[in-house]
């Protein structure tokens, strides 16, 4: 089934508080109040119902009793299939997604019959395997609350729905009503995002409805879905302590939108730096000035200069100064230094090493202390970011293990090995491997074996780290298609670093 994966993105879920008092008319009023908020802020929003076939959900001996928690409330707010159908129709007419939490198998059937867009699994049902099996069989998008569930429980849910081929999301949830601030544990959103990187993670809140710091923090922690109980107070209806009225719900939505704006990066893969920020910092930087007169062609040493504000346009700043730079003209004492930054192979090596280490940090890959780093620069260090690779040798015995770091946009040229057979496993990023002219696009976890004598190359759009496991690595066992690379001595196209 082809499911729209954007369905979960920035989704706000308005859950009907207390089953909208068991009134279709009151439920419609709540739906329309929430749809006005959704239209005002142009948000991706759903209204969520709760389905139970109370004729079978409650044991016959317990019907009508008021001494068992929840049963009196369930019975007093009971709606039938046709009434729920009417509510679903209004939700769709208002341009919202229809969502429901089925607490039994009949409720799942109702979801399918009524065209519910998303099925929700309540925290209390998250280990109800007969119910989960039926929900998974629908192949509907699923959102699972994890209140009261251990990490081991959540792992079981992840594996169950992954094996069933479902599109699903998790909500961090504290199943206390209301939930005290000291129990919220929003750091767990971070952990879920790291543990399940392909799954959308959200937050279902039950805290004080006037507290909009919590949803902002949840967004900052990486929550992409937010859920709250909502209702509509009247002269005869009072909301409980964890449900929002329309005014509170609108403030909640606005706070979340503000948090997203505050947190989001302007560029997908890199930090955005505005010209205003650059100008502001440049106004505080120190420029390079000459302590004494210097003749054209003379090397400029550290003792020949001083650093001071301001740093004017086209003037070298203190951070760009390199000792030994040659003067391109005669300079007078106290004159601004106007030279271009000297770019050296050592500087290039240092820059790419820093980038590679940053990628390893972000990927959470620890190298230990016993490894060797090779910069493979087939066309010189000046072209390394376009053509090359960073090869980290970990073990080389009868078996060999390496890590390869490919910088964003970097390519490794076509080559083959006569002695070595190797297998790649992508650990981080994206990797496109060309094998004898056939493109293989790898995602994290994918494995690709390269047999002896097979020509291959690889590249990455956003950067990649992959593990290479092979037979023993033999020097001079890389045979390149390009005669220019073939003619180079390995020393000319490799820089070896023992420590970085």
KENUVO-497326 format. One record per residue: x, y, z of N, C-alpha, C, O in turn; residue in three letters. Coordinates in steps of 0.1 Angstrom, whole numbers, plus 2048, in hexadecimal, padded with zeros to 3 digits. Layout:
XYZXYZXYZXYZAla;...
END
This chain:
8087F480080080080080980C80081280D808Unk;8068167F780E8227F680882C8007FD8327FDUnk;80F82F80B80A83881581284681481E846812Unk;80A85181581185E81581886082281286282CUnk;82686082182E86182D82D86F83283187183EUnk;82887982B82788783081A88883981889383FUnk;81387D83A80687E84380A881851802888858Unk;81587C85681987E86482088C866822890871Unk;82589285B82E89D85D8268A986381C8AE85EUnk;82C8AF86E8268BA8758178B987780F8C2874Unk;8138AD87C8058AA87E8018AE88C8078AB896Unk;7F58B588C7EF8B98997E38B089B7DA8AF891Unk;7E18A98A67D68A08A87CD8A68B37D28A88BFUnk;7C18A98B07B78AE8B97AF8A28BE7A689D8B6Unk;7B189D8CA7AA8918CF79D8968D679E89E8DFUnk;7928908D37858948D97858918E77868858EBUnk;78489B8F07858988FF77889190376D8958FFUnk;77A88790C76E88091276487B90875887C90AUnk;7698778FC7608728F175587C8EE7498788ECUnk;7598898EE74F8948EB7428928F17378958EBUnk;74288E8FE73688C90672B883900720883905Unk;72F87B8F77268728F171B8798E87118738E5Unk;71E8858E471488D8DC71A8908CE7258958CDUnk;71388C8C471788E8B671789D8B47218A38AEUnk;70D8A58B970D8B38B67198BA8BD71F8C38B7Unk;71C8B68C97278BC8D07348B88C973D8C18C8Unk;7358AC8C57418A88BD7438B08B174E8B48AEUnk;7388B38A97398BB89D73E8C98A17468CF89AUnk;7398CF8AC73E8DC8B074D8DC8B37538E68B0Unk;7528D28B97608D18BC7688D08AF7728D78ADUnk;7638C78A676A8C689976B8D38927768D788DUnk;7608DB8927608E788B7698F28927708FA88BUnk;76A8F189F7728FA8A67818F78A37899018A1Unk;7848EB8A27928E789F7968EA8907A18ED88DUnk;78C8E888778F8EB8797918F98777998FD86EUnk;78B90287F78E91187D79C9138817A391B87BUnk;7A190D88B7AF90F88F7B99098847C2910881Unk;7B58FD87F7BD8F78757BE9008687C9901862Unk;7B39068647B390F8597BB91C85B7C2921853Unk;7B99218677C092E86A7CF92C8697D6935865Unk;7D492186E7E391F86E7E89168637F3913862Unk;7DE91185A7E290984F7EA8FD8537F58FB84DUnk;7E58F685D7ED8EA8627E78DD85D7DC8DC859Unk;7F08D385E7EC8C585C7E58C08687ED8BE872Unk;7D88BE8697D18BB8757C88AF8747C28AD869Unk;7C68A887F7BC89D87F7B489F88C7B88A4896Unk;7A789A88B79F89989679D88A89979B882890Unk;79F8868A67A08788AA7948748B279087B8BCUnk;78E8698AE7828638B57878578BD7938538BBUnk;77E8518C57818448CB77683A8C876A83D8CAUnk;77A82E8C47708248C07718188CA77B8128CCUnk;7658158CF7638098D77558048D474C80B8D4Unk;7547F78D17477F18D07437ED8DE7467E28E3Unk;73C7F68E57397F38F37307E78F672F7E3901Unk;7297E38EB7217D78ED72A7CA8F07257C18F7Unk;7367CB8EB73F7BF8EE74C7C38F57537BA8FBUnk;74F7D08F675C7D48FC75C7D290B7667CF911Unk;7507D491174F7D29207487C592373E7C191DUnk;74E7BD92C7487B193073A7B29357367BC93CUnk;7317A99317227AB9347207AD9437177B4947Unk;7287A694C7257A795A7297B59607257B896BUnk;7307BD9587357CA95D72D7D695772F7E195BUnk;7247D394E71C7DE9487137E495270D7DC95AUnk;7127F19527097F795C70F7F9969708800972Unk;71A7F596C7217F797972880497972E80896FUnk;72780B98472E81898573A81898F740822992Unk;73E80C99374980B99C75680699576080499BUnk;75680598876180198076580E97875D813970Unk;77281197977781E97277581D96377681395DUnk;77182895E76F82B94F76182594A75C82B941Unk;75C81B95075081594A74481E94A73E82093FUnk;74182595573682F95473883A94A72F83D943Unk;74583F94874784993E74584493074084A928Unk;74A83892E74983292173A83091D736833912Unk;73282B92772482892471C83592271383691AUnk;72084092971884C92871C85491C71485D918Unk;72785191572B85890972A84F8FD7308528F3Unk;7238458FE72283B8F371C8418E67128488E6Unk;72383E8DB71D8418CE71E8358C572682C8C7Unk;7158348BC7148288B371C82B8A67218368A4Unk;71D82189E72582189172082D889728834883Unk;71382E88770D83987E71184788371384F87BUnk;711849890714856896723859894726864890Unk;72C84F89573A85189373C85488474485D880Unk;73484D87B73685086D73285E86A739865861Unk;72886487072587286E73087B87273388586BUnk;73787887D74288188274E88087875488A875Unk;75087487375B87286975887B85D761881857Unk;74C87B85874888284C74B89184F750898846Unk;74789685B74A8A485E7588A885E75D8B2859Unk;76089F86476F8A18657758A385777C8AC854Unk;77189A84E77689B8407708A78397778AE831Unk;7648AA83B75E8B78357658C383A7678CD832Unk;76A8C38467728CF84B7808CF8467888D884AUnk;7848C583E7928C583979C8BF8427A88C2840Unk;7988B884C7A18B28567A38A385479A89D84DUnk;7AD89D8597AF88F8597A78898647A588E86FUnk;7A087D86179987686A7A186B8707A8863869Unk;7A186A87E7AA8618857A285B890799861896Unk;7A584E89379D84889E7A683E8A57B083989FUnk;7A483D8B27AA8338BA7A08278BC7978298C4Unk;7A281C8B67998108B879F8088C47AA8058C5Unk;7968058CE79A7FE8D97967EF8D87997E78E1Unk;7907EC8CD78C7DD8CB78C7DB8BC78D7E48B4Unk;78A7CE8B878B7CB8AA77F7D18A27807D4896Unk;7737D28A97687D88A276B7E789E7677EC894Unk;7737ED8A77777FB8A57807FC89877F806891Unk;7887F28967917F288B7887F187E78B7F8874Unk;77E7E887E7757E787376E7F487076D7F8864Unk;76A7FB87A76480887876D812871769819868Unk;77A81287678481B86F785818860785821858Unk;78580B85D78680884F77980C84777A81183CUnk;76E80984D76180B84675F81A84475981E83AUnk;76382284D76183184D76B83984676A845845Unk;77683284278183A83B78984284478D84D840Unk;78C83D8507958448597A28458537A783C84DUnk;7A98518547B685384D7C184D8557CB84884FUnk;7C184E8637CC84A86B7C68428777BC84687DUnk;7CB83787A7C782F8867D18328917DD83188FUnk;7CC83589D7D48378A97D482B8B27C98268B4Unk;7DF8288B77E081D8C27E28258CF7EC82C8D1Unk;7D98238D87DA8298E57E58228EE7E88168EBUnk;7EA8298F77F48239007F08169077F780D908Unk;7E381690B7DE80B9127DC7FE9097DB7F390EUnk;7DC8018FC7DA7F68F27E77F28EB7E87E98E2Unk;7F37F98EF7FF7F78E78057EA8E880E7E78E0Unk;8017E18F18067D38F17FA7C98F07FC7BE8F4Unk;7EF7CE8EB7E37C68E87E57BF8DA7E07C48D1Unk;7ED7B48DA7F17AE8CD7E67AA8C47E77AC8B8Unk;7DB7A58C97CF7A28C07CA7AE8B97C87AE8ADUnk;7C97B98C17C47C68BB7CF7CB8B17CB7D08A6Unk;7DC7CB8B57E67D18AD7E77C98A07EA7CF895Unk;7E57BC8A07E67B48947DB7B888A7DE7B987EUnk;7CF7BA88F7C47BF8867C77CD8817C47CF875Unk;7CC7D68897CF7E38857DA7E387A7D97E9870Unk;7E47DB87C7EF7DA8727EA7D48657EF7D985AUnk;7E07CB8657DB7C58597D47D08507D37CE844Unk;7CF7DB8567C87E584E7D17EC8457CD7F183BUnk;7DF7EC8487E97F48417E58038407EA80A837Unk;7DE80884A7DB81684C7E781C8527EF81585AUnk;7EA8298517F48308597F082F8687E483086BUnk;7FA82D8707F782A87E80083388780C835884Unk;7FA83889180184089B8008398A97F58368ADUnk;80B8368B080B82E8BC8108368C781B83C8C7Unk;8078388D280B83E8DE8138348E78108288E7Unk;81D8398EE8268308F582683390483083090BUnk;81B83990981A83B91781C82E91F81582491CUnk;82482F92A82582393282D81892C82E80D932Unk;83381A92183A80F91A84981191B84E81C919Unk;85080691E85E80692086580691285E804908Unk;8728099118798099058787FB8FE8777FA8F2Unk;8787F19068777E39018697E18FA8687DB8F0Unk;85F7E79018517E68FB8507ED8EE84B7E88E4Unk;8567F98ED8568018E185E7FA8D685A7FA8CAUnk;8697F48D98707EC8CF8687E18C98687DE8BDUnk;8607DA8D28577D08CD84D7D58C384A7CF8B9Unk;8477E18C783D7E78BE8447EB8B183E7E98A6Unk;8507F18B18577F58A58597E989C8577E9890Unk;85E7DE8A28617D289A8547CC8948547C7889Unk;8497CC89C83D7C68988377CD88C8347C7881Unk;8367DB88D8307E28828397E48768357E586AUnk;8477E38788507E386D84F7D686584E7D6859Unk;84E7CB86C84D7BE86583F7BD85E83E7B6854Unk;8357C48638287C485C8277CD85081D7CE849Unk;8327D584E8337DE84382A7EA8448257F083BUnk;8287EE85181F7FA854826807854832807857Unk;82081285082581F852820824860813825861Unk;82982786982482A87682D83587D838837878Unk;82883A88782F84588F82D84189E82383B8A2Unk;8368468A68358458B48338528BB83885D8B6Unk;82B8538C582985E8CE82F85C8DC82B8528E2Unk;8388648E083C8648EE8308698F682A8738F2Unk;82D86290182186590882386191782985791AUnk;81F86992081E86692E80F86593280886E932Unk;80C8589357FD8559367F88589457F385094CUnk;7FA8659497F586A9557EC8769517EF87D948Unk;7E08779587D68819547D288995F7CA885967Unk;7D78959617E289C9597F089795C7F2891967Unk;7F989995380789495580F89F95B8108AA956Unk;81589D96781E8A796D82A8AA9658308A195FUnk;82F8B696683B8BA95E8478B196184F8AE958Unk;8498AD96E8558A697185589796C85F89096EUnk;84A89396684988696184A88595184987B94BUnk;84B89194B84989193C85588B93485288592AUnk;86188C93986C88593386D88892486F87E91CUnk;86D89492086E89891287B89490B87B8928FFUnk;88589191389288C90D89087F90689787B8FDUnk;88587890A88386B90387F86C8F58818638EDUnk;87A8788F187787A8E288487A8DB8858748D0Unk;88F8808E089C87F8DA8A18708D88A586C8CDUnk;89F8688E38A385B8E289B8538D78A184A8D0Unk;88E8558D788684E8CD88A8528BF88B84A8B6Unk;88D85F8BD8928638AF89F85C8AB8A18598A0Unk;8A885B8B58B58548B28B28458B08B983F8A7Unk;8AA83F8B88A88308B78A082C8AB8A28218A5Unk;8968348A788E83189C88E83C89188484388FUnk;89A83E88A89B84A88289284B876890856870Unk;88C83F87288383F86687584286A86C842861Unk;87284387786484487C86285288186A858887Unk;85685787E85286488384F86389284785A896Unk;85486C89A85286C8A884A8798AC84D8848A7Unk;8418778B58398828B98378828C883D87B8CFUnk;82E88B8CD82B88C8DB81D88E8DE8168978D8Unk;8178868E78098878EB80988D8F980E886902Unk;8048998FB8058A09077F889F9107ED8A090AUnk;7FA89E91D7EF89E9267F28A89317EC8A893CUnk;7FB8B292F7FE8BB9397F48C693A7EA8C6933Unk;7F78D09437EE8DC9447EB8E29377F58E5930Unk;7DE8E49337DB8E99257E08F79237E18FC918Unk;7E38FF92E7E890C92C7F890D92B7FD918928Unk;7FE90192C80D90192B8118FE91D8118F3919Unk;81690891681A90790882990690782E9068FCUnk;83090691283F9049118418F590E84B8F2906Unk;8398EC91383B8DE91183B8DA9028448D38FDUnk;8308DE8FA8308DB8EC83C8E18E48418DB8DBUnk;8408ED8E984C8F38E28588EB8E58618E98DCUnk;85A8E68F18658DE8F48658D08EC86F8CB8E8Unk;8598CB8EB8578BE8E485B8C08D58628B88CFUnk;8578CB8CF85C8CE8C186B8D08C18718CA8B8Unk;8718D68CB87F8D88CB8868CB8CC8918C98C8Unk;8808C18D38868B48D58848AB8C88898A08C8Unk;87C8B08BF87B8A88B286D8A28B086C89A8A7Unk;8638A68B88568A18B68508A68A98508B38A7Unk;84B89E8A08448A28948358A189482E8A688BUnk;83089B89E82189A8A081E89F8AE82689C8B8Unk;8148A68B080F8AB8BD8008A78BF7F88A88B5Unk;7FD8A28CB7EF89E8CD7EB8A38DB7F28A38E4Unk;7DE8A88DB7D88AD8E87C98A98E87C38A98DDUnk;7C48A78F47B58A68F57AF8B48F47B48BE8FAUnk;7A48B58ED79E8C28EB78F8C08EE7898B58ECUnk;7888CB8F277A8CB8F47748D88F377B8E28EFUnk;7678D98F67608E68F47578E890174D8E1902Unk;75C8F090A7538F29167468FA91374690290AUnk;73C8F691A72F8FC91972A8FF9277318FD931Unk;71D9049287189069357178F993D7178FA949Unk;7168EE9367148E193D7208D893C7208CE943Unk;72A8DC9347368D39327428DB9377458E6933Unk;7498D49407568D99457618D09407608C4942Unk;76C8D593B7778CD93677F8C89427808CF94CUnk;7858BD94078E8B794A79B8BF94A79D8C8942Unk;7A48BC9547B08C49567BB8C294C7C58C994DUnk;7BA8B99427C48B79387BF8BA92A7C68B7920Unk;7B28BF9297AD8C191B7AC8D09187AA8D8921Unk;7AE8D390C7AF8E19077A18E690279B8DF8FAUnk;79E8F29057938F98FE7988FF8F17A58FF8EFUnk;7909048E87959098DB79F9148DD7A99148D5Unk;79E91D8E67A79288E87B59228EC7BF9268E7Unk;7B59188F57C29128F97C890A8EE7D490A8ECUnk;7BF9038E67C48FB8DB7CB9048D07D59008CAUnk;7C59108CE7CB9198C47D991E8C97E291F8C1Unk;7DA9218D67E79258DB7F191A8DB7FD91C8D8Unk;7EC90E8DD7F59028DC7FA9008CE8068FE8CCUnk;7F29028C47F69018B680090C8B280A90A8ACUnk;7FD9188B78059248B48139228BA81D9258B4Unk;81391D8C682091B8CD8289108C68359128C5Unk;8229068C18298FB8BA82F9008AD83A8FD8A9Unk;8279088A682C90E89983791889C841918894Unk;8379208A68429288AA84E9208AD8599248A9Unk;84D9158B585890D8B885E9078AC86B9068ABUnk;8569028A285C8FD89686490788E86F905889Unk;85E91488E86591E88787392288E87D924887Unk;87392189B87F9248A388991A8A189591D8A0Unk;88590D8A088E9028A08938FE89289E8F9891Unk;88B90088888E8F987B89A90087589C90C876Unk;8A18F886D8AD8FD8658A790285889E8FC852Unk;8AD90D8538A89138478AC90A83B8A690A831Unk;8B890383D8BC8FA8328BC8EC8388BE8EA844Unk;8B98E28308B78D48348C38CF83A8C38C8845Unk;8CF8D18348DB8CA8388E58D283F8F08CD843Unk;8E38DF8408ED8E88468E78F384D8DC8F784BUnk;8EF8F98568EA90485E8EA9118548F391384DUnk;8DF9188558DD92484D8E39308548E1932860Unk;8EB93784D8F29438538ED94F84B8F194F83FUnk;8E69588518E19648498EC96E8478F696E84EUnk;8EA97683D8F398183A8F498B8468FE990849Unk;8E898C84C8E89958588F19908638F899886AUnk;8F19838658F997D86F90897F86C911982874Unk;90B97C85F91997E85A91E98C85C92998F861Unk;9169968589199A485A91B9A88689249B086CUnk;9129A38719139A687F9219A18859279A888CUnk;92499588293198F88793D996881947998887Unk;93C99987494899F86D94B9AD8739569B1874Unk;9409B38789429C187E94A9C088B94F9CA890Unk;94B9B38919539B189D9609AA89B9689A98A5Unk;9639A688F97099F88C97C9A888C97A9B4889Unk;9879A388F9949AA88E99A9A988099A99E87AUnk;99E9B487B9A59B486E9B49B28709B99B487BUnk;9BC9AF8659CA9AE8669D19BB8619CD9C0856Unk;9DA9C08699E19CD8659F09CB8669F49C286EUnk;9F79D285FA069D185EA0C9DA86AA099E586BUnk;A159D3871A1D9DA87BA279E3875A2B9ED87BUnk;A2C9DF869A379E6863A359E5854A2D9DE84FUnk;A3C9ED84CA3B9ED83EA419DF839A4A9DA83EUnk;A3A9DA82EA3E9CD828A3F9CF819A369D6814Unk;A499CA813A4B9CB805A439C07FDA419B5803Unk;A3F9C37F1A399B97E9A429AC7E7A4E9AD7E5Unk;A3C9A07E9A439947E8A4998F7F4A4D9837F5Unk;A499977FFA4F99380CA4598A813A3998C812Unk;A4A98081AA41978823A3C98082FA44987834Unk;A3097F832A2B98783EA2997D849A22973849Unk;A31980854A3297785FA2997C86BA2498886AUnk;A26974875A1E978880A22984886A1A98D88AUnk;A30986888A3599288FA3399F887A369AA88BUnk;A2F99D87AA2E9A9871A209AF872A1E9BA86CUnk;A179A8878A099AD878A039AE886A099A9890Unk;9F89B58879F09B58939E19B588F9DE9B8884Unk;9D99B18999CB9AF8969C39B989E9C59BB8AAUnk;9B99C08979B29CA89E9A59CC8969A49CA88AUnk;99B9D289D98F9D78979929E489099A9EC895Unk;98A9E78869809DF87F9879D68749929D8870Unk;97F9CD86F9839C586397B9CA85896F9C7857Unk;9819D184F97A9D88449789CF83897D9C3837Unk;9709D382F96D9CB8239799C781B9829D0819Unk;97A9BB8189859B58109929B481899D9AF813Unk;9929B882599E9B782D99F9A98339949A3836Unk;9AB9A38349AD99683A9A99978499AD9A0850Unk;9A198D84E99E98D85C9A89848649B097D85EUnk;9A99858719B397E8799B296F8789BC968878Unk;9A696A8769A495C8749AA9568679AD94A867Unk;9AB95E85D9B095A8509BF95C84E9C5957844Unk;9C59628589D49658569DC9588579DA950860Unk;9E595684E9EE94B84D9FC95184D9FF959844Unk;A0494C856A12951856A1A94D84AA19942845Unk;A21957844A29954838A2295882BA28956820Unk;A1695D82CA0F962820A1896D819A1D975820Unk;A1896D80CA21976805A19983802A0D9827FEUnk;A1F98E804A1999B801A1799D7F2A2199B7EBUnk;A0B9A07EEA099A37DFA0B9B17DBA0A9B47CFUnk;A0F9BA7E5A129C87E2A1A9CD7EEA1C9C67F8Unk;A1F9D97ECA259E07F8A1B9E4802A119EA7FEUnk;A1E9E280FA159E681AA1C9F0823A289EF825Unk;A159FA827A1AA04831A179FF83FA0E9F7841Unk;A1EA05849A1BA02857A0CA0685AA07A11855Unk;A059FE8619F79FF8669ED9FD85A9E19FF85DUnk;9F29FA84F9E89F88439E19EA8459E69E184BUnk;9D59EA83F9CD9DE83F9D49D48369D99D782CUnk;9D39C783A9D89BC8329CD9B78289C39B282DUnk;9D09B881B9C69B48119CC9A98099D29AB7FFUnk;9CC99D80F9D09918089C69868099BD986812Unk;9C697D7FF9BD9728009C29678099CE96580BUnk;9B896080F9BC9558189C494B8119C0947806Unk;9CF9468179D793C8119D292F8139D092A81FUnk;9CE9288099C891A80A9D39108079D99107FCUnk;9D69078109E18FE80F9DB8F08109CF8EE814Unk;9E38E680B9DE8D880C9DC8D481B9D38CC81EUnk;9E58D98249E38D68329D58DC8379CE8D683EUnk;9D28E88329C58EE8369BA8E68319B08E4838Unk;9BB8E18249B08D981E9AF8CC8269A48C8829Unk;9BA8C582A9BA8B98319B38BB83F9AA8B4843Unk;9B78C68459B18C98529A28CB85199A8C685AUnk;99D8D284798F8D58459878C884297C8C6848Unk;98C8C083A9848B48379848AA84297A8A3845Unk;98F8A984A9908A18569858A686097E89D866Unk;9848B386297B8B886B96C8B48679648B186FUnk;96A8B585A95C8B28549598A385694E89F85AUnk;96389B85496188C85595F889864956881867Unk;96788F86D96588C87B95789088095088A888Unk;95289C87A9458A187E93A897879930895880Unk;93C89186D93288786893287B871927876875Unk;93E87687693E86B87F93886E88C931866892Unk;93A87A89193387E89E92487E89C91D8788A4Unk;91F88489191188488F90B87688D900874892Unk;91286D88790D86088590F85789290A84C892Unk;91685C89C9188558A89218498A792083F8AEUnk;92B84A89E93584089B9428438A294884D89FUnk;94683A8AC95283C8B395D8338AD95B8288AAUnk;9698398AB9748328A497D82B8AE9848228A9Unk;97E82F8BA98882A8C39958318C099583D8BBUnk;9A082B8C49AD8328C39B782B8B99C18318B6Unk;9B381F8B39BD8188AB9B781789D9B080E899Unk;9BB8218959B68218879C082A87F9C8831884Unk;9BF8288719C78318689BE83785E9B4831859Unk;9C084485B9B884B8529BF84E8459CB852845Unk;9B884B83A9BE84E82D9B58588259A9855824Unk;9BB8638219B386C8189B786780A9C2869806Unk;9AD8628029B085E7F59AC8697EB9A086B7E8Unk;9B68707E69B487C7DE9B987A7D09C587D7CDUnk;9B18757C79B58707BA9BA87B7B19C28787A8Unk;9B48877B39B88927AA9BD89E7B29BC8A97AEUnk;9C389B7BE9C98A57C69C08AA7D19B48A97CFUnk;9C68AF7DC9BE8B37E79B58BF7E39AA8C17E9Unk;9B98C77DA9B08D27D69A38CE7D099A8D67D0Unk;9A38C17CB9968BC7C59908B17CE9878AA7CAUnk;9958B07DB9908A57E39818A57E697B89A7E6Unk;97C8B07E896D8B17EB9658AC7DF9598A97E1Unk;96A8AD7D39638A87C89668997C595D8917C3Unk;9738957C69778877C39808827CE98A8887D1Unk;97C8777D59848727DF97C86A7E99708687E7Unk;9828677F597C86080098586080C99186180AUnk;97F85F81798785E82498584F82897A84B82BUnk;99084882999083A82C9978388399A283B83BUnk;98F83284399483085099682185298C819852Unk;9A281D8539A580E8549A580A8639AC81086BUnk;99D80186699B7FC8749A37EF8779AA7EE880Unk;9A17E586E9A77D886F9AB7D48619A47D6857Unk;9B77CE8609BC7C88539C47BB8569D07BB858Unk;9BC7B08579C27A38599BE79A84D9BF79E842Unk;9BA78E8509B47868459A778C8419A2789836Unk;9A179384A99679B8479997AA8499A37AD850Unk;9917B38449947C18459877C984797D7C6842Unk;9897D385097D7DB8529827EA85198C7EE857Unk;97A7F184997D800847970807849965802847Unk;97181484C96681D84B96982784097482D840Unk;96082A83796283482D95984082F94D83E831Unk;95E84C82F95685883095685F82396186381DUnk;94A86181D949868811942876814937876819Unk;94988181194488E81393889180A93788B7FFUnk;92F89A80D92489E8049298A27F79328AA7F5Unk;92389B7EC92789E7DF9338987DA9378997CEUnk;93A8907E294788A7DF94587D7D793B8767D9Unk;94E87B7CE94E86E7C595B8677C796586D7C9Unk;95A85A7C69668517C696684B7B895D8457B4Unk;97184C7B09718487A29718397A09738317A9Unk;96E83579496C82779097982079298482478DUnk;97881479898480C79B97F7FD79E9737FB79FUnk;9897F479F9867E67A29927E17AA99D7E77AAUnk;9907D67B099A7CF7B899C7C17B29927BA7B0Unk;9A87BC7B19AA7AF7AC9AB7A57B79A87997B5Unk;9B07A97C39B27A07CE9A77A17D89A27977DDUnk;9A27AD7DB9997AF7E698A7AE7E19867B37D7Unk;9827A77EA9747A77E996F7AF7F49747AE800Unk;9657B87F29607C17FD9517C27FD94A7C07F3Unk;94C7C480993E7C780B93C7D48139437D681DUnk;9337DC80D9307E98149237E881C9197E1817Unk;9227EE8279167F082E9157FF83291D804839Unk;90A80582D90881482F90481683E8FA810842Unk;90B81E84590882185390182E8558F983085EUnk;90383884C8FE84584E8FE84C84090784B838Unk;8F485483E8F385C8328ED8558268E584B827Unk;8F285981A8ED85380D8F984F805903856805Unk;8F78447FD9038407F58FD83A7E88F48327E8Unk;90383E7DD9008397D090C8327CB9168387C8Unk;90B8247C991681C7C59138187B69088137B3Unk;91D81A7AE91C8167A092480A79E93080A7A0Unk;91E7FF79A9247F27999237ED78A9187EA785Unk;92E7EE78392E7EA7759237F276D91C7EC764Unk;9217FF77091880776990A80776F90180F76BUnk;9077FE7798FA7FE77F8FA80578C902803795Unk;8F080E78E8EF8177998E880F7A58DD80A7A3Unk;8ED80F7B08E780A7BC8E68157C78F181A7CBUnk;8DA8197CA8D88237D48D681D7E28CD8157E4Unk;8DF8207EB8DF8197F88DA8238038DC82F802Unk;8D381D80C8CE8248188D481E8248D9812824Unk;8D48258308DB81F83C8D681183F8CA80E83FUnk;8E08088418DD7FA8438DF7F18378E17E5839Unk;8DE7F782B8E07EF81F8EE7E981E8F77EF822Unk;8EF7DE8178FC7D78158FE7D48068F47D17FFUnk;90A7D680290D7D47F491B7CE7F39257D37F8Unk;91C7C27EC9297BB7EB92F7BE7DD9287BE7D3Unk;93C7C17DD9437C37D094D7B87CE9567B67D6Unk;94B7B07C49547A47C19617A97BB9627B47B6Unk;96B7A07BB9787A37B59767A67A696E79F79FUnk;97D7B07A297D7B37939717BB78F9717BF783Unk;9687BE79895C7C679495F7D57959637DA7A0Unk;95C7DC78A95E7EB78B9537F27929477EE791Unk;9577FB79B94D8027A39528107A795E8137A7Unk;9498187AA94B8267AF9408297B89368227B9Unk;9418347C09368387C89378477CB94184E7C9Unk;92B84C7CE92A85A7D191F85C7DB9178537DEUnk;91E8687E191386B7EB90F87A7E99168837E5Unk;90287C7EB8FC8897E98FE8917F690389C7F6Unk;8FA88B8018FB89280E90688E817908893822Unk;90E88481391887F81B91587182090986E822Unk;91F86982291D85B82692885682E93485A82DUnk;92584C83792F84483E92B83683C92083283FUnk;93482E83693181F83593C81783994881B838Unk;93980B83D9438018429467F883693E7F482FUnk;9537F68359587EC82B95F7E18329687E2839Unk;9597D583095F7C88359647C182995C7BF81FUnk;9707BC82A9767B681E9807AB8229847A982DUnk;9857A581799179D81999D7A681C99C7B281BUnk;9A97A181E9B47A98229B77B48179B67B280BUnk;9B97C081C9BC7CB8139CB7CA80F9D47C9817Unk;9CC7CA8029DA7C97FB9DD7D77F59D57DC7EDUnk;9E97DC7F89ED7E97F19EE7E77E29F17DC7DDUnk;9EA7F27DB9EB7F27CD9E17E87C69E37E37BBUnk;9D67E57CD9CC7DC7C89C07E47C39B57DE7C1Unk;9C17F17C19B67F97BB9BA7FD7AD9C48047ABUnk;9B27F97A49B57FB7959AA80579099E80278FUnk;9AF81178D9A681C7899A481C7799AD819772Unk;99882077599582276799D82D7619A282D756Unk;99D8387689A48457639B38437639B984176DUnk;9B98437569C78417559D084B75D9DB849761Unk;9CA85775F9D18627679D385D7759DD85F77BUnk;9C885777B9C98527899D28467899DA844793Unk;9D183D77F9D983177F9E883477E9F082D784Unk;9EB83F7789FA843776A00848783A0C849784Unk;9F884C78D9FD852799A038477A29FD83C7A4Unk;A0E84A7A9A128427B4A088447BFA0484F7C2Unk;A058387C79FB83A7D29FF8457DB9F684B7E1Unk;A0C8487DDA108527E7A0B8607E2A088697EAUnk;A098617D4A0586E7CF9F68707D19F187C7D1Unk;9EE8667D29E08677D39DA8637E19CE8617E3Unk;9E38627EB9DF85E7F89E68678039F2869801Unk;9DF86B80D9E58718189E18698249D5866827Unk;9EB86482C9E985B8379EA8638449F486A846Unk;9E086184D9E086885A9E085D8659D7855864Unk;9E985D86E9E98548799E08598849DA85188BUnk;9DF8668869D686B8909CF87788A9D487F881Unk;9C387988E9BC88588A9B488B8969AD896894Unk;
END
